[in-house]
């Protein structure tokens, strides 16, 4: 049980997962929280990270900071994904050890599992066959992070937990049309498709300049620390996951949600999946027209 007055550092407290952990901790009555922006503490800078730990002396650490992105970003910035994430992990986990942090929770990703892993994926399939090449550098960095946690636990008896959430969506997600993950990009494109149908160019221009857009709330963090008193090698954060979701199914779910909202408006007309899908294709050209426009 974490003391309500314990000093807790949430690395990446403004991101999707970090902000959810921060809110979860606040809702549960934890008040001695530490969060630093990239400008305040560059987690790629070993000297800056050591100085921060020297000054703050956190008792617990949630490592949610990472260099992340969708399929396109992973394909283009392969060196950045492996280098930056390894550096962040090396610095934060290393200083947590040097400063005798009582417990650390490391956030990874399900991309650590083999490309052809049987669904639903289980922890024991880790490193049993090749990874998906598209995001291999990011996956390797995350595997290194969880193995670093495991190795410190085995050699020094630390209490570091590695948690692998599935694809997430929520407040402070990244809605960049080129670098975001599938769900936020899809939601935003369907919204833009609706604006396109209405001929609302001001809304399209405004949306293309907007970062970020908020979505639904997620809860993660304190409950996992309470549940896992000891330190297993890796934990899948979503227990009820039944496997991959096909893109067509995901689009249909988003469209259904959009229709539910639209149906409450006077004179609203239901849109078909085919209609939205056709508009998504049109949006590729529309988006390119607005890039770089002030």
ZADO-1210 file (C-alpha; in nm, 4 decimals, padded with zeros to 6 digits):
<atoms>
<atom x="00.0000" y="00.0000" z="00.0000" code="UNK" pos="1"/>
<atom x="00.1423" y="00.3362" z="-00.1042" code="UNK" pos="2"/>
<atom x="00.1477" y="00.6027" z="00.1660" code="UNK" pos="3"/>
<atom x="-00.0818" y="00.8902" z="00.0672" code="UNK" pos="4"/>
<atom x="00.2002" y="01.1321" z="00.1449" code="UNK" pos="5"/>
<atom x="00.4673" y="00.9403" z="-00.0449" code="UNK" pos="6"/>
<atom x="00.6649" y="01.1406" z="-00.2996" code="UNK" pos="7"/>
<atom x="00.5676" y="01.0006" z="-00.6408" code="UNK" pos="8"/>
<atom x="00.7333" y="01.0938" z="-00.9696" code="UNK" pos="9"/>
<atom x="00.5274" y="01.0469" z="-01.2878" code="UNK" pos="10"/>
<atom x="00.7602" y="01.0686" z="-01.5869" code="UNK" pos="11"/>
<atom x="00.5584" y="01.1830" z="-01.8875" code="UNK" pos="12"/>
<atom x="00.2747" y="01.3264" z="-01.6781" code="UNK" pos="13"/>
<atom x="00.1352" y="01.5317" z="-01.9670" code="UNK" pos="14"/>
<atom x="00.1064" y="01.2442" z="-02.2134" code="UNK" pos="15"/>
<atom x="-00.1820" y="01.0037" z="-02.2736" code="UNK" pos="16"/>
<atom x="-00.0879" y="00.7402" z="-02.0149" code="UNK" pos="17"/>
<atom x="00.1050" y="00.9678" z="-01.7794" code="UNK" pos="18"/>
<atom x="-00.1816" y="01.2158" z="-01.7439" code="UNK" pos="19"/>
<atom x="-00.4241" y="00.9293" z="-01.6753" code="UNK" pos="20"/>
<atom x="-00.1935" y="00.7947" z="-01.4031" code="UNK" pos="21"/>
<atom x="-00.1596" y="01.1449" z="-01.2578" code="UNK" pos="22"/>
<atom x="-00.5396" y="01.1890" z="-01.2442" code="UNK" pos="23"/>
<atom x="-00.5830" y="00.8386" z="-01.1012" code="UNK" pos="24"/>
<atom x="-00.3370" y="00.9175" z="-00.8228" code="UNK" pos="25"/>
<atom x="-00.5053" y="01.2497" z="-00.7457" code="UNK" pos="26"/>
<atom x="-00.8498" y="01.0866" z="-00.7387" code="UNK" pos="27"/>
<atom x="-00.7194" y="00.8345" z="-00.4851" code="UNK" pos="28"/>
<atom x="-00.5889" y="01.1047" z="-00.2544" code="UNK" pos="29"/>
<atom x="-00.2183" y="01.1173" z="-00.3391" code="UNK" pos="30"/>
<atom x="-00.1012" y="01.4772" z="-00.3146" code="UNK" pos="31"/>
<atom x="00.2791" y="01.4668" z="-00.3146" code="UNK" pos="32"/>
<atom x="00.3147" y="01.4217" z="-00.6917" code="UNK" pos="33"/>
<atom x="00.6094" y="01.5327" z="-00.9040" code="UNK" pos="34"/>
<atom x="00.5750" y="01.6059" z="-01.2753" code="UNK" pos="35"/>
<atom x="00.8282" y="01.7806" z="-01.4960" code="UNK" pos="36"/>
<atom x="00.7933" y="01.8961" z="-01.8559" code="UNK" pos="37"/>
<atom x="01.0547" y="01.8210" z="-02.1202" code="UNK" pos="38"/>
<atom x="01.1858" y="02.1779" z="-02.0869" code="UNK" pos="39"/>
<atom x="01.2242" y="02.1384" z="-01.7123" code="UNK" pos="40"/>
<atom x="01.3964" y="01.7979" z="-01.7246" code="UNK" pos="41"/>
<atom x="01.5183" y="01.6465" z="-02.0505" code="UNK" pos="42"/>
<atom x="01.5009" y="01.2721" z="-01.9845" code="UNK" pos="43"/>
<atom x="01.7519" y="01.2148" z="-02.2651" code="UNK" pos="44"/>
<atom x="02.0103" y="01.4085" z="-02.0617" code="UNK" pos="45"/>
<atom x="02.1714" y="01.1807" z="-01.8023" code="UNK" pos="46"/>
<atom x="02.3158" y="01.4725" z="-01.6060" code="UNK" pos="47"/>
<atom x="01.9787" y="01.6507" z="-01.5887" code="UNK" pos="48"/>
<atom x="01.8010" y="01.3327" z="-01.4770" code="UNK" pos="49"/>
<atom x="02.0582" y="01.2652" z="-01.2041" code="UNK" pos="50"/>
<atom x="02.0294" y="01.6250" z="-01.0823" code="UNK" pos="51"/>
<atom x="01.6505" y="01.5926" z="-01.0702" code="UNK" pos="52"/>
<atom x="01.6660" y="01.2718" z="-00.8640" code="UNK" pos="53"/>
<atom x="01.9277" y="01.4266" z="-00.6335" code="UNK" pos="54"/>
<atom x="01.7000" y="01.7245" z="-00.5667" code="UNK" pos="55"/>
<atom x="01.3591" y="01.5542" z="-00.5489" code="UNK" pos="56"/>
<atom x="01.4427" y="01.2104" z="-00.4026" code="UNK" pos="57"/>
<atom x="01.1189" y="01.0392" z="-00.5208" code="UNK" pos="58"/>
<atom x="01.0044" y="00.7260" z="-00.3381" code="UNK" pos="59"/>
<atom x="00.7972" y="00.5826" z="-00.6237" code="UNK" pos="60"/>
<atom x="00.8333" y="00.6215" z="-01.0002" code="UNK" pos="61"/>
<atom x="00.5856" y="00.5716" z="-01.2838" code="UNK" pos="62"/>
<atom x="00.7830" y="00.5647" z="-01.6082" code="UNK" pos="63"/>
<atom x="00.5248" y="00.6635" z="-01.8700" code="UNK" pos="64"/>
<atom x="00.7554" y="00.8926" z="-02.0698" code="UNK" pos="65"/>
<atom x="00.8471" y="00.7648" z="-02.4158" code="UNK" pos="66"/>
<atom x="00.9040" y="00.8667" z="-02.7758" code="UNK" pos="67"/>
<atom x="00.5910" y="00.7271" z="-02.9420" code="UNK" pos="68"/>
<atom x="00.4006" y="00.7371" z="-03.2702" code="UNK" pos="69"/>
<atom x="00.1939" y="00.5450" z="-03.5212" code="UNK" pos="70"/>
<atom x="00.2865" y="00.3268" z="-03.8174" code="UNK" pos="71"/>
<atom x="00.4179" y="00.6086" z="-04.0369" code="UNK" pos="72"/>
<atom x="00.6279" y="00.7643" z="-03.7603" code="UNK" pos="73"/>
<atom x="00.7743" y="00.4248" z="-03.6703" code="UNK" pos="74"/>
<atom x="00.8679" y="00.3670" z="-04.0335" code="UNK" pos="75"/>
<atom x="01.0344" y="00.7059" z="-04.0831" code="UNK" pos="76"/>
<atom x="01.2047" y="00.7698" z="-03.7468" code="UNK" pos="77"/>
<atom x="01.3404" y="00.4230" z="-03.6727" code="UNK" pos="78"/>
<atom x="01.6680" y="00.5450" z="-03.5213" code="UNK" pos="79"/>
<atom x="01.4894" y="00.7975" z="-03.2996" code="UNK" pos="80"/>
<atom x="01.2494" y="00.5356" z="-03.1674" code="UNK" pos="81"/>
<atom x="01.5189" y="00.2988" z="-03.0482" code="UNK" pos="82"/>
<atom x="01.7768" y="00.5577" z="-02.9410" code="UNK" pos="83"/>
<atom x="01.5495" y="00.7982" z="-02.7519" code="UNK" pos="84"/>
<atom x="01.3525" y="00.5300" z="-02.5714" code="UNK" pos="85"/>
<atom x="01.6666" y="00.3444" z="-02.4655" code="UNK" pos="86"/>
<atom x="01.8111" y="00.6697" z="-02.3327" code="UNK" pos="87"/>
<atom x="01.4975" y="00.7608" z="-02.1367" code="UNK" pos="88"/>
<atom x="01.4784" y="00.4147" z="-01.9820" code="UNK" pos="89"/>
<atom x="01.8495" y="00.3976" z="-01.9053" code="UNK" pos="90"/>
<atom x="01.8424" y="00.7338" z="-01.7285" code="UNK" pos="91"/>
<atom x="01.5188" y="00.6999" z="-01.5296" code="UNK" pos="92"/>
<atom x="01.5560" y="00.3346" z="-01.4279" code="UNK" pos="93"/>
<atom x="01.9246" y="00.3825" z="-01.3536" code="UNK" pos="94"/>
<atom x="01.8677" y="00.6839" z="-01.1287" code="UNK" pos="95"/>
<atom x="01.5736" y="00.5104" z="-00.9613" code="UNK" pos="96"/>
<atom x="01.8141" y="00.2354" z="-00.8623" code="UNK" pos="97"/>
<atom x="02.0871" y="00.4731" z="-00.7470" code="UNK" pos="98"/>
<atom x="01.8368" y="00.6661" z="-00.5345" code="UNK" pos="99"/>
<atom x="01.6764" y="00.3585" z="-00.3790" code="UNK" pos="100"/>
<atom x="01.3280" y="00.4114" z="-00.5217" code="UNK" pos="101"/>
<atom x="01.0910" y="00.1727" z="-00.3415" code="UNK" pos="102"/>
<atom x="00.8902" y="00.0766" z="-00.6465" code="UNK" pos="103"/>
<atom x="00.8945" y="00.1549" z="-01.0174" code="UNK" pos="104"/>
<atom x="00.6268" y="00.0906" z="-01.2784" code="UNK" pos="105"/>
<atom x="00.7539" y="00.0793" z="-01.6366" code="UNK" pos="106"/>
<atom x="00.5015" y="00.1217" z="-01.9185" code="UNK" pos="107"/>
<atom x="00.5699" y="-00.0713" z="-02.2357" code="UNK" pos="108"/>
<atom x="00.3579" y="-00.1790" z="-02.5313" code="UNK" pos="109"/>
<atom x="00.2054" y="-00.4966" z="-02.6738" code="UNK" pos="110"/>
<atom x="00.4264" y="-00.4506" z="-02.9812" code="UNK" pos="111"/>
<atom x="00.6934" y="-00.6307" z="-02.7755" code="UNK" pos="112"/>
<atom x="00.5187" y="-00.9569" z="-02.8654" code="UNK" pos="113"/>
<atom x="00.5906" y="-01.1569" z="-03.1821" code="UNK" pos="114"/>
<atom x="00.4182" y="-01.0490" z="-03.5018" code="UNK" pos="115"/>
<atom x="00.2393" y="-01.3825" z="-03.5381" code="UNK" pos="116"/>
<atom x="00.1648" y="-01.4409" z="-03.1702" code="UNK" pos="117"/>
<atom x="-00.1541" y="-01.6342" z="-03.1050" code="UNK" pos="118"/>
<atom x="-00.4470" y="-01.4191" z="-02.9938" code="UNK" pos="119"/>
<atom x="-00.5090" y="-01.3236" z="-02.7219" code="UNK" pos="120"/>
<atom x="-00.1398" y="-01.2702" z="-02.6540" code="UNK" pos="121"/>
<atom x="00.0075" y="-01.4113" z="-02.3346" code="UNK" pos="122"/>
<atom x="00.3169" y="-01.3007" z="-02.1455" code="UNK" pos="123"/>
<atom x="00.5026" y="-01.6250" z="-02.2054" code="UNK" pos="124"/>
<atom x="00.5207" y="-01.5734" z="-02.5845" code="UNK" pos="125"/>
<atom x="00.7699" y="-01.2885" z="-02.5411" code="UNK" pos="126"/>
<atom x="01.0847" y="-01.3416" z="-02.7534" code="UNK" pos="127"/>
<atom x="00.9614" y="-01.6677" z="-02.9050" code="UNK" pos="128"/>
<atom x="00.9541" y="-01.5494" z="-03.2708" code="UNK" pos="129"/>
<atom x="01.0188" y="-01.2381" z="-03.4885" code="UNK" pos="130"/>
<atom x="00.8645" y="-00.8992" z="-03.4132" code="UNK" pos="131"/>
<atom x="00.6577" y="-00.6874" z="-03.6502" code="UNK" pos="132"/>
<atom x="00.9222" y="-00.5112" z="-03.8609" code="UNK" pos="133"/>
<atom x="00.7330" y="-00.1807" z="-03.8866" code="UNK" pos="134"/>
<atom x="00.7762" y="-00.0924" z="-03.5185" code="UNK" pos="135"/>
<atom x="01.0683" y="-00.3231" z="-03.4390" code="UNK" pos="136"/>
<atom x="01.3029" y="-00.0476" z="-03.3059" code="UNK" pos="137"/>
<atom x="01.0388" y="00.0746" z="-03.0597" code="UNK" pos="138"/>
<atom x="00.9570" y="-00.2818" z="-02.9558" code="UNK" pos="139"/>
<atom x="01.3236" y="-00.3674" z="-02.8993" code="UNK" pos="140"/>
<atom x="01.3656" y="-00.0574" z="-02.6817" code="UNK" pos="141"/>
<atom x="01.0637" y="-00.1557" z="-02.4726" code="UNK" pos="142"/>
<atom x="01.1857" y="-00.5140" z="-02.4411" code="UNK" pos="143"/>
<atom x="01.5194" y="-00.3765" z="-02.3208" code="UNK" pos="144"/>
<atom x="01.3317" y="-00.1703" z="-02.0628" code="UNK" pos="145"/>
<atom x="01.1357" y="-00.4613" z="-01.9214" code="UNK" pos="146"/>
<atom x="01.4464" y="-00.6804" z="-01.9187" code="UNK" pos="147"/>
<atom x="01.6318" y="-00.4038" z="-01.7360" code="UNK" pos="148"/>
<atom x="01.3577" y="-00.4071" z="-01.4716" code="UNK" pos="149"/>
<atom x="01.3724" y="-00.7869" z="-01.4508" code="UNK" pos="150"/>
<atom x="01.7508" y="-00.7867" z="-01.4250" code="UNK" pos="151"/>
<atom x="01.7609" y="-00.5299" z="-01.1448" code="UNK" pos="152"/>
<atom x="01.4975" y="-00.7322" z="-00.9587" code="UNK" pos="153"/>
<atom x="01.6966" y="-01.0548" z="-00.9945" code="UNK" pos="154"/>
<atom x="02.0381" y="-00.9102" z="-00.9110" code="UNK" pos="155"/>
<atom x="01.9535" y="-00.6439" z="-00.6533" code="UNK" pos="156"/>
<atom x="01.6092" y="-00.7398" z="-00.5230" code="UNK" pos="157"/>
<atom x="01.4413" y="-00.4216" z="-00.6460" code="UNK" pos="158"/>
<atom x="01.0659" y="-00.3969" z="-00.6982" code="UNK" pos="159"/>
<atom x="01.0245" y="-00.2852" z="-01.0599" code="UNK" pos="160"/>
<atom x="00.7111" y="-00.3801" z="-01.2531" code="UNK" pos="161"/>
<atom x="00.6818" y="-00.3831" z="-01.6346" code="UNK" pos="162"/>
<atom x="00.3263" y="-00.3352" z="-01.7616" code="UNK" pos="163"/>
<atom x="00.2222" y="-00.3751" z="-02.1251" code="UNK" pos="164"/>
<atom x="-00.1038" y="-00.1933" z="-02.2094" code="UNK" pos="165"/>
<atom x="-00.2856" y="-00.2605" z="-02.5337" code="UNK" pos="166"/>
<atom x="-00.3695" y="00.0217" z="-02.7779" code="UNK" pos="167"/>
<atom x="-00.4996" y="00.3132" z="-02.5724" code="UNK" pos="168"/>
<atom x="-00.7072" y="00.6217" z="-02.6391" code="UNK" pos="169"/>
<atom x="-00.7967" y="00.9095" z="-02.4109" code="UNK" pos="170"/>
<atom x="-00.7262" y="01.2653" z="-02.2954" code="UNK" pos="171"/>
<atom x="-00.3967" y="01.4102" z="-02.4211" code="UNK" pos="172"/>
<atom x="-00.3666" y="01.1563" z="-02.7011" code="UNK" pos="173"/>
<atom x="-00.1798" y="01.2540" z="-03.0177" code="UNK" pos="174"/>
<atom x="-00.4173" y="01.3373" z="-03.3047" code="UNK" pos="175"/>
<atom x="-00.1510" y="01.4231" z="-03.5625" code="UNK" pos="176"/>
<atom x="-00.2750" y="01.2858" z="-03.8955" code="UNK" pos="177"/>
<atom x="00.0658" y="01.1450" z="-03.9891" code="UNK" pos="178"/>
<atom x="00.2216" y="01.0391" z="-03.6577" code="UNK" pos="179"/>
<atom x="-00.0687" y="00.9311" z="-03.4349" code="UNK" pos="180"/>
<atom x="-00.1964" y="00.5814" z="-03.3672" code="UNK" pos="181"/>
<atom x="-00.4861" y="00.4233" z="-03.5562" code="UNK" pos="182"/>
<atom x="-00.7836" y="00.5108" z="-03.3346" code="UNK" pos="183"/>
<atom x="-00.7190" y="00.8833" z="-03.2742" code="UNK" pos="184"/>
<atom x="-00.6301" y="00.9299" z="-03.6422" code="UNK" pos="185"/>
<atom x="-00.9477" y="00.7489" z="-03.7483" code="UNK" pos="186"/>
<atom x="-01.1713" y="00.9482" z="-03.5135" code="UNK" pos="187"/>
<atom x="-01.0221" y="01.2726" z="-03.6347" code="UNK" pos="188"/>
<atom x="-01.0518" y="01.1793" z="-04.0013" code="UNK" pos="189"/>
<atom x="-01.4173" y="01.0818" z="-03.9591" code="UNK" pos="190"/>
<atom x="-01.4797" y="01.4168" z="-03.7899" code="UNK" pos="191"/>
<atom x="-01.3059" y="01.5911" z="-04.0784" code="UNK" pos="192"/>
<atom x="-01.5094" y="01.3848" z="-04.3240" code="UNK" pos="193"/>
<atom x="-01.8247" y="01.5216" z="-04.1633" code="UNK" pos="194"/>
<atom x="-01.6882" y="01.8764" z="-04.1907" code="UNK" pos="195"/>
<atom x="-01.6055" y="01.8084" z="-04.5557" code="UNK" pos="196"/>
<atom x="-01.9622" y="01.6949" z="-04.6230" code="UNK" pos="197"/>
<atom x="-02.0939" y="02.0136" z="-04.4625" code="UNK" pos="198"/>
<atom x="-01.8484" y="02.2263" z="-04.6612" code="UNK" pos="199"/>
<atom x="-01.7248" y="02.3749" z="-04.3337" code="UNK" pos="200"/>
<atom x="-01.3765" y="02.4786" z="-04.4416" code="UNK" pos="201"/>
<atom x="-01.3211" y="02.6988" z="-04.1350" code="UNK" pos="202"/>
<atom x="-01.3774" y="02.3966" z="-03.9111" code="UNK" pos="203"/>
<atom x="-01.1362" y="02.1898" z="-04.1205" code="UNK" pos="204"/>
<atom x="-00.8700" y="02.4612" z="-04.1064" code="UNK" pos="205"/>
<atom x="-00.9179" y="02.5009" z="-03.7301" code="UNK" pos="206"/>
<atom x="-00.9030" y="02.1262" z="-03.6709" code="UNK" pos="207"/>
<atom x="-00.5831" y="02.0821" z="-03.8704" code="UNK" pos="208"/>
<atom x="-00.4178" y="02.3370" z="-03.6397" code="UNK" pos="209"/>
<atom x="-00.5552" y="02.1899" z="-03.3164" code="UNK" pos="210"/>
<atom x="-00.3372" y="01.9859" z="-03.0773" code="UNK" pos="211"/>
<atom x="-00.4462" y="01.7882" z="-02.8856" code="UNK" pos="212"/>
<atom x="-00.8111" y="01.6746" z="-02.8886" code="UNK" pos="213"/>
<atom x="-00.9508" y="01.4995" z="-02.5831" code="UNK" pos="214"/>
<atom x="-01.1206" y="01.1609" z="-02.5746" code="UNK" pos="215"/>
<atom x="-01.2373" y="00.9135" z="-02.3125" code="UNK" pos="216"/>
<atom x="-01.0761" y="00.8550" z="-01.9702" code="UNK" pos="217"/>
<atom x="-00.8559" y="00.5586" z="-01.8788" code="UNK" pos="218"/>
<atom x="-00.7467" y="00.4312" z="-01.5378" code="UNK" pos="219"/>
<atom x="-00.4117" y="00.2694" z="-01.4746" code="UNK" pos="220"/>
<atom x="-00.1322" y="00.2872" z="-01.2171" code="UNK" pos="221"/>
<atom x="-00.1986" y="00.2668" z="-00.8453" code="UNK" pos="222"/>
<atom x="-00.4198" y="-00.0425" z="-00.8721" code="UNK" pos="223"/>
<atom x="-00.1412" y="-00.2331" z="-01.0491" code="UNK" pos="224"/>
<atom x="00.1089" y="-00.1385" z="-00.7790" code="UNK" pos="225"/>
<atom x="-00.1328" y="-00.2649" z="-00.5159" code="UNK" pos="226"/>
<atom x="-00.2130" y="-00.5875" z="-00.7001" code="UNK" pos="227"/>
<atom x="00.1422" y="-00.6950" z="-00.7766" code="UNK" pos="228"/>
<atom x="00.3331" y="-00.6978" z="-00.4487" code="UNK" pos="229"/>
<atom x="00.6187" y="-00.8868" z="-00.6145" code="UNK" pos="230"/>
<atom x="00.7732" y="-00.8227" z="-00.9524" code="UNK" pos="231"/>
<atom x="00.6820" y="-01.0560" z="-01.2419" code="UNK" pos="232"/>
<atom x="00.8819" y="-01.0129" z="-01.5612" code="UNK" pos="233"/>
<atom x="00.5965" y="-00.8621" z="-01.7604" code="UNK" pos="234"/>
<atom x="00.2274" y="-00.7935" z="-01.7040" code="UNK" pos="235"/>
<atom x="-00.0382" y="-00.7494" z="-01.9704" code="UNK" pos="236"/>
<atom x="-00.2495" y="-00.4589" z="-01.8458" code="UNK" pos="237"/>
<atom x="-00.5715" y="-00.5666" z="-02.0231" code="UNK" pos="238"/>
<atom x="-00.6942" y="-00.9061" z="-01.9048" code="UNK" pos="239"/>
<atom x="-01.0099" y="-00.9311" z="-02.1151" code="UNK" pos="240"/>
<atom x="-00.8506" y="-00.8678" z="-02.4547" code="UNK" pos="241"/>
<atom x="-00.9708" y="-01.1199" z="-02.7121" code="UNK" pos="242"/>
<atom x="-00.7338" y="-01.0459" z="-02.9984" code="UNK" pos="243"/>
<atom x="-00.6785" y="-00.8020" z="-03.2842" code="UNK" pos="244"/>
<atom x="-00.9580" y="-00.5826" z="-03.4163" code="UNK" pos="245"/>
<atom x="-00.9822" y="-00.5514" z="-03.7945" code="UNK" pos="246"/>
<atom x="-00.9708" y="-00.1934" z="-03.9345" code="UNK" pos="247"/>
<atom x="-01.3189" y="-00.2296" z="-04.0847" code="UNK" pos="248"/>
<atom x="-01.4614" y="-00.3230" z="-03.7439" code="UNK" pos="249"/>
<atom x="-01.2883" y="-00.0293" z="-03.5778" code="UNK" pos="250"/>
<atom x="-01.4207" y="00.2133" z="-03.8412" code="UNK" pos="251"/>
<atom x="-01.7713" y="00.0745" z="-03.7930" code="UNK" pos="252"/>
<atom x="-01.7480" y="00.1310" z="-03.4156" code="UNK" pos="253"/>
<atom x="-01.6317" y="00.4899" z="-03.4582" code="UNK" pos="254"/>
<atom x="-01.9029" y="00.5585" z="-03.7167" code="UNK" pos="255"/>
<atom x="-02.1657" y="00.4080" z="-03.4870" code="UNK" pos="256"/>
<atom x="-02.0511" y="00.6327" z="-03.2040" code="UNK" pos="257"/>
<atom x="-02.0612" y="00.9347" z="-03.4341" code="UNK" pos="258"/>
<atom x="-02.4104" y="00.8396" z="-03.5497" code="UNK" pos="259"/>
<atom x="-02.5275" y="00.8069" z="-03.1893" code="UNK" pos="260"/>
<atom x="-02.4155" y="01.1631" z="-03.1207" code="UNK" pos="261"/>
<atom x="-02.5578" y="01.2977" z="-03.4476" code="UNK" pos="262"/>
<atom x="-02.8921" y="01.1246" z="-03.3939" code="UNK" pos="263"/>
<atom x="-02.9586" y="01.3474" z="-03.0929" code="UNK" pos="264"/>
<atom x="-02.9470" y="01.6579" z="-03.3114" code="UNK" pos="265"/>
<atom x="-03.2597" y="01.7939" z="-03.4860" code="UNK" pos="266"/>
<atom x="-03.2824" y="01.6873" z="-03.8491" code="UNK" pos="267"/>
<atom x="-02.9894" y="01.4483" z="-03.8136" code="UNK" pos="268"/>
<atom x="-02.9507" y="01.1765" z="-04.0783" code="UNK" pos="269"/>
<atom x="-02.7656" y="00.8499" z="-04.0269" code="UNK" pos="270"/>
<atom x="-02.4537" y="00.8015" z="-04.2334" code="UNK" pos="271"/>
<atom x="-02.3474" y="00.4659" z="-04.3717" code="UNK" pos="272"/>
<atom x="-02.0067" y="00.3106" z="-04.3234" code="UNK" pos="273"/>
<atom x="-01.9551" y="00.3296" z="-04.7011" code="UNK" pos="274"/>
<atom x="-02.0235" y="00.7043" z="-04.6975" code="UNK" pos="275"/>
<atom x="-01.7667" y="00.7691" z="-04.4253" code="UNK" pos="276"/>
<atom x="-01.5115" y="00.5378" z="-04.5840" code="UNK" pos="277"/>
<atom x="-01.5412" y="00.7230" z="-04.9156" code="UNK" pos="278"/>
<atom x="-01.4929" y="01.0551" z="-04.7390" code="UNK" pos="279"/>
<atom x="-01.1870" y="00.9267" z="-04.5563" code="UNK" pos="280"/>
<atom x="-01.0273" y="00.8680" z="-04.8958" code="UNK" pos="281"/>
<atom x="-01.1145" y="01.2236" z="-05.0037" code="UNK" pos="282"/>
<atom x="-00.9572" y="01.3587" z="-04.6849" code="UNK" pos="283"/>
<atom x="-00.6097" y="01.2446" z="-04.7836" code="UNK" pos="284"/>
<atom x="-00.6099" y="01.5078" z="-05.0593" code="UNK" pos="285"/>
<atom x="-00.7878" y="01.7695" z="-04.8484" code="UNK" pos="286"/>
<atom x="-00.5359" y="01.7321" z="-04.5650" code="UNK" pos="287"/>
<atom x="-00.2423" y="01.7818" z="-04.7985" code="UNK" pos="288"/>
<atom x="-00.3971" y="02.1057" z="-04.9287" code="UNK" pos="289"/>
<atom x="-00.4011" y="02.2578" z="-04.5808" code="UNK" pos="290"/>
<atom x="-00.0499" y="02.1570" z="-04.4757" code="UNK" pos="291"/>
<atom x="00.1629" y="02.4608" z="-04.4165" code="UNK" pos="292"/>
<atom x="-00.1295" y="02.7039" z="-04.4464" code="UNK" pos="293"/>
<atom x="-00.1214" y="02.9800" z="-04.1820" code="UNK" pos="294"/>
</atoms>
